[in-house]
Amino acid sequence: MGNNNPSCINNLKEIGTAYRLWAEDNGNRYPAEQTVAKGGWGDFLTNADQGAICCTNYAIMQNDLGQSPKQVICPHDERIAATNFGSNFDNSHVSYFVGVSANDTYPQSIQGGDRNLGPGTVPDTDYGYSPKGGKGNDVAIPISGPVSWSLRIHSEGHPEGAGAILLGDGSGQPVSSAAFNQNLLRNATPTTNWPAGHVPATPSIRLVFP
């Protein structure tokens, strides 16, 4: 895909490495799986609508990310990197959604990806599930789909939409909207640990967008 800058794929691979390093030191669980008492943010995810704190996932891994907020910004995103992971680091400095139930037990689980994913077969002209202002979004996406990359970030020259994803095995790759639906979403392992009262009617995965 012509506009899938290798630096974005490299960012996602570095994030994948950070997940594994963090897990090694924290009970072999990723931040979304681990309790707050043990350094994660899993307690918050027992509640719905946690998009506003999507950035927490990355702030928790700052040491394993080499203290480099640039790694959580796609070069094609209009958002810019924070100078550090301090008090000014928030969703407006993050490009990548978080698949909160992904882990290395399921290598093809959807761990993360460009934030410009949206519902339906017609690509959104803006950023899809990721709203302006960094207020975030906590989304249940049916594994039956459909979803599409919006006409932002890597989608220039790709009217059907294109993006980059991170898988549970730590690999990053470019993927079209069609491939996302057919090869990843439909083969995804549905999230099971939904907040009480927010269990989707159909098998779905939970993605938290910045």
PyMOL commands that set and color helices and strands:
alter all, ss='L'
color gray80, all
select helices_A, chain A and resi 6-25+36-38+44-46+51-53+56-60+69-72+91-93+132-134+153-155+177-185
alter helices_A, ss='H'
color red, helices_A
select strands_A, chain A and resi 96-99+110-114+117-119+137-142+147-149+162-167+172-176+204-209
alter strands_A, ss='S'
color yellow, strands_A
deselect
rebuild
show_as cartoon
